[in-house]
Every structure is written in C-alpha cells, then in structure tokens.
Amino acid sequence: MPGVAARKNQERNRDSAMEQPPADDYAKERYGVLPLIQSQEKPDRVLVRIKDLTAEKADDVVWVRGRIHTSRAKGKQCFLVLRQQQFNVQALVAVGDHASKQMVKFAANINKESIVDIEGVVRKVPHKIGGCTQQDIELHVQRIYVISLAEPRLPLQLDDAIRPEVEGEEEGRATVNQDTRLDNRVIDLRTSTSQAVFRLQSGICQLFRETLIHKGFVEIQTPKIISAASEGGANVFTVSYFKSSAYLAQSPQLYKQMCICADFDKVFCIGPVFRAEDSNTHRHLTEFVGLDIEMAFNYHYHEVVDEIADTMVQIFKGLQERFQTEIQTVSKQFPCEPFKFLEPTLRLEYREALAMLREAGVEMGDEDDLSTPSEKLLGRLVKEKYDTDFYILDKYPLAVRPFYTMPDPANPKTSNSYDMFMRGEEILSGAQRVHDPQLLTERALHHGIDLEKIKSYIDSFRFGAPPHAGGGIGLERVTMLFLGLSNVRQTSMFPRDPKRLTP
C-alpha cells in the first residue's frame, strides 16, 4: 500500500491530468471532462451495451458508456477495463492518429468507478482476454469523455469484494467482510456477484407472478398498517397512528383470506413483511419480501399444496433456463452444488421426518417443532435418500401452528399444515385455514387473542366462506438457498435486522 505522501502525489497527478487539454494538443477535442449533464441536449448517438460487444461487431465504430474498473498505463498506451453491471471489456488508448500522449495520460489517471463515454473501434484479439466477460474483442479508443468523476479513495475495492474467501485465505489477499459491504452497499452492489444475485432475485418475482397469473390467480395488495397483531403474537412493530397505536403487518394472511371470502378464489401478493424478532441469525430479517398465495379448493387442501409446489418448480426451471449467466457468476465467488428438485415434488408427513431424525440419533417428541439444526440434518438425510433439495413436510403438530390453522379431523393433535424446504431450510409455511367462524373463535380464544381486535376478520367468515389454504414464502431465503449462499443479508438489497437500520 502506498504511503500518505505517495497517495497525495498520485492524487495531484490525477488532478493535473483531469485539467482541460492544452491548446497545442492535436487530440484535445477527443477527451476531457464533460459539463454536468442537465438534459441540455439530445445527441444523435447510440450507446451499445457491453454485453453486446462480440466478434460479430469487429471493425464497427461504437459508443459505449461504463465505469472504469481498472486502468494500467504502459509506455505510450493505457489499458482500461470498462464495466457495465456484470459485463466488462478491455479498452486500449494508444498514441497515434486519434490519441495524443496527453490523451493517454488523461485516460490513465481517471479515478476508478468514474463513468465515461468511449468511442472506439471493435477489434478481434488473437488471444482471449482473461478477467473480462468479452474475451474475444477489445475497444481501440478514439474518444473518451468523463461523464461522472468518482472520488479517488474508494471505501472498498471491487476486486477484493468479488474474491472468493478461500482464495483470499490461501493467497493472503484481501477480502471484504459483511459489515463493510453493508456499510458501503452502493459500492458493493456494483460487483458482478451482487448484480447477478439481485437480477436473479428479480427473476424469482417475475416467474412467481407469470406462473400464478397463468394459473388464473389475481394479484392483490394488502395493508401494512393494521389495528391488531396479524399473527396474534407479540413480535410486532408498534407505530403511532394519530391518537392511537397501530402495527406493521407480520403477514398479509388475514387479508388474503378475506379476499377468498369475497370470491376472488385464487390470490397472491408480493410485498414487505415485518417481524419484531430479536433474531440475529443467518436467515432472519426484521423486514423481508413475502411472496404470498391463498386459494379456495374443492375438497382437499392438497389441491393447494400441489399448486404451490408446481409454482416453485416452475420458478426453479425458469431460473435455470433464463439465468445461467447469473448462476455461474455467483458460483465463481461462492461455489455450490446445482440446486436439485423432483417432479412431482417429494412430500413427507411430519411423522416420517421424525422417524428419520430419530434414526439419526435426534431425540424429539411427537409434538415438538423442528429446530434449525434438526431442519438442516433432515435436509441432508432427504438429499441422501431422495436426491432432492426441495421437499414438503405435511401434517405438522397443531400445537406449533397459528390459531387459524385447520385441525386434522383424524387426529386432534395434528393439523392440515405444511412447510416447504430448500437445502434443509424452511422457505414456506402454510396450511388449510379455519373457515368456520365458530371454530375460528374457539381457536383464537385458545391462543389468548382478543376477539375484539380481529372482529372484522372473524366476521368475514359469517356469510359463507369456501374451504381454502395458502402459504407465505420468503423471497430473500429462496434466493439465498437456490444459490447456496450462507447469509440472507447477501440476498437483501438493503437488509434490516435487529442491529441494522441503515443505509
């Protein structure tokens, strides 16, 4: 690392290079810092995407906008790597008819992460360029203009931020820890890995929406400010609501059901969910995105379970078909076995899961809920036996489910409820709901819930309600587990947990 004096000298050199070109420079019109863009004009110029720069465009003159990822001066030439999202290309500025030595010096001294416009000729290269996504070509620069100049000192280096931890440990090279990433999230989100993660996450929402609309579902929006704790528990955020108090919704659950009672039959929503749980784990957030489904069925809640399972399978297929580039980008930094799933989806009863765990040495009672270690162990056991990362557990103990869960008529200690798992971690919790107001009242009282606070909810079942079921999926967890990442904060763009409220 250069000392303070050396850094200041480098910055002075950069400042000098950023000054306007000298009058006697024959290339002076071909480079410089452009005035702040305030929508003064609309140049007749088409900017080509870096991902579209291929050997087929050889000898074309193109304009490209991107960030300076790296620069390396060598004699009378300068090599730049220009980055645009997860794609990058090498650009060469060399003294000649189009570039003076002052222009080369200017290019070499542009701060990393600055945004530039470059006009250049696409040239094939005899050998593939390692470290670039566009390996078969480079740009021979004819013009280069700075659009937005970055400050010289970055809070983190992007090359460090995309370095696999194993490589950093073995070679003694720098990596970036999680807090530094999150404290400087805007910079961290520029990395090829982050770009890939959140583009794939966008794909999950897109596929979820596409699949359900094709199945005849209606997208709804539900209130997030509510008058009572939606799950009947204490883990809610209280907010001031004029002269009274309100709560942030833990789930759209009650409103989804009210829509079913209003004859929408099949509904889904995508929106924020709030949990005031002081859980500082790898998979818990205080705010996350919920993908929620609710559906009326004819005779058996498995009709809904099958529909949700098929929706997840369509999402997995779509991700593997449409987002291979993103999956491969993430796996370079975070190697992981490809996600496996079966058609139809494996469904086990809770008692079968208990038997597998007991056989593996875990002591559990029939009505005990699964702990996180037990879930992970079960995931490994299921993978060994059935070769799938995605499966359903059905018939959970009634004692560990919310008040609106339908009891199993064949066993009063069991419920018509289910969870879905990816790589041994729960991503969906769902159930057949109680749609009889008398039974619902009894269940609410059993859970100690103030009936007055859920009166409108219970009343919605008094005028005829179809049997129905549904579930809620955590978007960030699905993203994390599909890609085999280790922490949900990697898949939340601006995560919120008990210790983080910024940026």
N, C-alpha and C positions, 0 to 999 in steps of 0.2 A: 504493500500500500504506500503511495507517495506521501511525503510529509506535508505539513501545513504550508510551508514556503513553496514547495513544488506544486501543490494544488493551486495556490493563488497565482503562480506563474502560468499554469495551464489555463486558468480562467481568464487572465489578462490576454493571453494569446488568442483565446476564443473570442473575447470581446473585440479584439483588434480585427480578427478575421470576419466578424459579423458586420463591420462597418461597410458603408457603401463602396462599391468598386472604384478604383482610381480612374481618372478621366482617360488615361492613355491605355487602358486595358481593352484589347480588341474584343473580349468576350463579355464586356461589362453589362450588356443587355440580357445576358443569358443566365444570370444568377443574382441572388440577393434576397433580402427580407422584404416580403410584400407588405403593403399597408394592411391594417386590420380590416378584415372582411366585414363590412356593414351592409351587405347587399347593394353595393353601389352599381354593380353591372352584372350582366349575364353573358360571360364569354362563350363563344361558339366552340366549345371544347368538350370532347367526350373523354371521361376518365375510365380507364379499363381496370377491372378488378384483378388483383394479383393472382388469384386462383385461376383466372382465365388466360394467364400468360403461359403458353405452351409452345412447343417446337413448331406447331402449325402456324404460329404468328411470326416465324422467323423473317427478318428483314422489314417487318412492319414498324412504322414510327408510331409510338403510343404515348399517351399521357397517363401517369399513374400517381395516385396520392397514397401516402403511407407514413408510418413512423420510422425514424432512424433507429434501428435495433442495435447495430454495431457499425463502427467505421474504422478503417485501417489504412493509413497513408503509407505509401511505399514509393519513394523517389518521385517521379512525375505523374503518379497516378494514385487514386484513392478508391478502395473497395468499400462499398456500403452494403449493408443488408437492410432492405426495406421491408417492413412488416405491416400486414393488414389483417387484423383478427388472428386466425391461426395459420395464415399463409405468409410466406416470405420469399423474397427473390434477391439475388445479388445484383448490384448495380456498379458499373465501373465508370469513374470520371478520370479521363486521361488527357494530358496536354496534347493538343492537336488543333485541327481546324475549328472545332467547336468549343474547346476548353483551353483557357489560359492557365498558367501556373497559379495565378491568384484565385481562379475558379476552383482549382483542385484544393488549394489551401482552405478556401471557404467551405467546401464540402466536408473536408476532413475535420473541421472544427465545429460543425453543427452538433449541438448537445444531443445526447441520446434521448429518445422519446419525443423529439421535436417532430412536428408534422410538416411534410414537404410535398410539393408537386414536382414531378420529374417528367421531362420529355426525353425519350430515349428510343434507340433502335433495338429491337429484339434480335439477339444473336444466339445461334446454337453454340454450345460449348463441346469440345472434344471429350471431356471427362465430366462425369456427374459432379455437381457441387454439393458436397456433404454439408449438412446443417441447414439446408434450405429445402422448403417443400417443392419449389420449382427448380428441379435439379438439372434440367436439360438445356436451360437457356440463361442468359444474363442480359441486363439492360446496359447499353452503351449510352451514357448520359450526354444529352445535348443542351439541356437547360435544367436548372434546379433552383427552386424558389422556396423559401421558408414561409409556411402558412401560419404556424404557431410554434414559437420557440419555448422549449422546456427549460426549466431551471437546471443548472449544471449538476447539482447534487441530488441524486435520487434517494428516497428513503429505503429502497431495496433494489437490487439488481435483478432484472428479469431472468437472466441466465441462471442465477442462483435459485430463483423461485421455481424453475422447472426442472432442477436437477434432482434425480432420484435420491432418496435418503441413503440408500445402500452405497451408491456411487460416492456420495459426499463423505460417508464414514470411511470407506475403503481408501479413497484417494486424498482424504484430508481437505476436501474442497468445501466451500461454504454452501449451506442450505438455509432456508428461511423458515423460522418457526411460525406456529399458527397465530400467535398474538400479533407478531409483526405484520403478517399478512392481513389480518383483520383490521389492524390499526391503520393500514395503508391500502384499504380494499380496492380503491380505484386503480392503483398500480397493479395490484395482484390480479385483478380481473382481466388485465390485458394479456396475461400469459396464455400460451396456446392451450394449456391444460384447462384453465378456468373458462376460456372461450368455448372449449369443447364440452365441458360439463354443463354449462348453462344453455348452450344450444340444444344439447340432448334433452335437458330438462324441459325446455320449451316444446320439444317434440313429444314428450310424455303427455303434456296437457293437450297438444294438438290431436294426438292419437286417441286419447281418452274422449275428447269431445267428438271427433269424427266417428268413432266406433259407436258411441251411445246415440248420437243423432241418427245414424244408420239403423240402429235397433228401435227407433221410434221414441226415444226419450226427449223430454223437454228440459232445456236449461233454465234454471231459476236463480234468483238472487235472494238471499235471506238477510235479515237484520243482524248486525254485530253488536248493537247496544240493546240489551234486554233487561227486563224487570226482575228476573229471578235466575239463579244459577241453573243453567240449562241441563246439567247432569245431576242436579240435586246435591252437589258436594260443596266443599269449602274452597276448592282450588280455583277461585275466580278473581279477576282483577275488578276492583270497585272503582267506579268513576263518578264524579259529581255530575248530576243531571238536574240542572236548575236548582230547585229547592229540595231535591231528594237524591237518592243514590240509584245508580244503575250498574250493570255488569257487562263486561266484554264476553261475548259468547264463546263457550268452550266447544261448541259444536252447532251445526245447523239442524241437528237432529229433530227437534220438536217441530220446526217449520217445514222440514221435508215431509214429515208425517201429516201435517195439516194440509199440505198440498195434495197428498194422496187422498185424504178425506174429501178434498174439493174436486175429486175425479180427474186429476191430471195423470193418474195411473203409473207413469214412469218419469221420474225427475232426477236431475243431477245438478250439482253446483260446484264451482271452483272458487275458493275464497279463503281468507285468513281465519285461523283458529287460534284461540288464546288459552293458555294453561298457566295458572299461577302456581306452578310446582317448582320447588327449590331442588331441582334435579340437575346436577352438574355431571351428566354422563355424556358418552359419545353419541347418543341418539335422541336426546331430549332438547327441545327448544321451548321457550315461553310463547313464541308466535311462530306458526308454520302455515303452510298452504294445505288445505284439506280438499281432497277430491271425493265428493260425497255422492252416494247413489241411494235412491229409495224406489221401490217398485211394488205395485199390487200384484198378487199372484192368484192363481185359481184354487189350487188345493193343497200345495205343499211348498214350504219355504225353500226347498232345494231348487225350485224353479228359479229363484232369485240368485241362490248361490252359484248355480251353473252359469247364469247370465254374467255375474260379476267375474267369475273365473275366466270365462271366454273373453271378456273385455280385457283382462290383464294379459291373456295370451296374445290377443291382437296387438296390444301395446308392445310386448316383447318382440313379436315378429316384425312389427313396423320399425322398431329401433334398430334391429339387426339388419333390416333391409335398407333403411334410409340414412343411418348414422354410423356406418362403418368407419368413416374417416375420424369422427369424434371418438368412437370407442377405442380405436387404435392410438389416437393421440394421448388419451388418458392412460392407456396401458403402458405407454413408454415410460411415464413417470411413476405410475402405480401399477405394477404388473399384477395380473389377476386371471384366474381361470375364466373362460367364457361362461356366461350365465346359461344354465340348462333348465328346461321345463318340459312337461309332458302334455300330450293331448289325448284324451281329456285329462284335466288336472287331477293329481293324486288327492284323494280325500280320506283322511283317517278320523276315527272317533277319538275323543279325548281319552277314553279308557284304553285305547290301543297305544296312544302316546305314553300314558302312564306305565303300561306294561313294558314298553321299550326302554323307558328310563329306569324302571326298577331292575330290569335285567342287566342294565349297565351299572347298577350299584347305587342309584339315587333313591333315597327314602322320601316318599311322598304319600300324603293321604288322598283319599278319593276326591275330596272337595278342596284340595289345595290348588292355588293358582300357580302357573309356571313362573319361576324366577328367570331372570335374564340368563344366568349360566345354564339353567335347565333347557331354556329355549335353544341356546346355541348348541348344546350337546345333542338335543333332539334333531337339530338341523343336520349335524354331522352323521347321526345314525340313519336318518332318512336318506341322505345323499349316498351313503354306503349301500343301503338296501335297495333303493329305488332309482338312484342316479338322477335325481331332480333337485333343483334349488328352490322350486316353488311348489307349495302344497297347502292344503286346507286342514285345519283341525275343527271338528264339528262336535256338538253336544257338550259344551262347557258346563261346569257346575253352576247352578243357579245363584249360589251364594256369592260368586265373584263377578256377577254381571249387573248392569244398571237396572233400575226399577221397571223400566218399560220393556224388559226382555220377556218373551213368552215362555212360560214353564213347559217342560216336556210332559205331555199327558200320561206317558207310560212310566215316568219316574219323576216324582216331585222334587228330587234333589238335582235334576238335570234340566238344562234349558235348550231351547231351539236357537242356539247361538253358535257362532263360528269365528275363527280368526284365520287370516291368510299370512303366510310366511315367505320371506325371501332370504336365502342363505342363513336360515336359522334365526331370523329376527322378524317380529310381527310388523306387518305393514298395513293390515286392515283388521278392524274389529267390527263385527256386525251381528245381526240377529233378526228373527221374526219379532215384530213389535206386538205388544198387547194392544188390541184394537177394541176391546170391550171396556166401557167406562167404569163398570163396577169392579172388574178385576184390576184395572189400572189404578183405581183409587186405593184398593187394598194393598197393592204393591208399593204405591207411593208412601202410604202410612207406615208400612213395614220398614221402609228406608228412612223414616223420620222426616219426610218432606212436607213443608207447609202447603196444604192443598190450595189455599187462597192464592198463592203465588203461581200456581200452574193451572188455575181455574180455566183460562181460555184454551189451554192445551187439552185438558180432560173434556171440556165441553164440545170440542171439535169432533169427538167420537160419539156424541149422544144422538146424532141424527143419521146413523148408518155409516159404517166405515168398512172398507174392504180389507181382507187379510193382506198384510204387506210385510216386507222385510227390506233391509238395506245394509249399508256399511259406510265407514269413513276410512279413507286412505291418506297416508301422509306422503305428500309429493317429495319432500326432501329425503325421506327414508328410502323411497322407491329408487330415486336417483342414486343415492349412496350405495345401496345394496346391489343394484343392477351392475354398477361399475366396479363393485368390490372395494369401495373406499372405506376408510376406517372411522370417519367422523362426519356427523351430519352438518357440521359447520362448513365443511368443504362444499356442500351442495345447497347451502342457503346463501343467497347473494349478499344479504346484509343481516347476519344472524342475530337473534335476540335470545339470550339465556339469562339466568339469574345474575350473572356478573357482567353482562354486556348490553348496553343500551345505545351505543354509537358504533360506527358512524350511521 
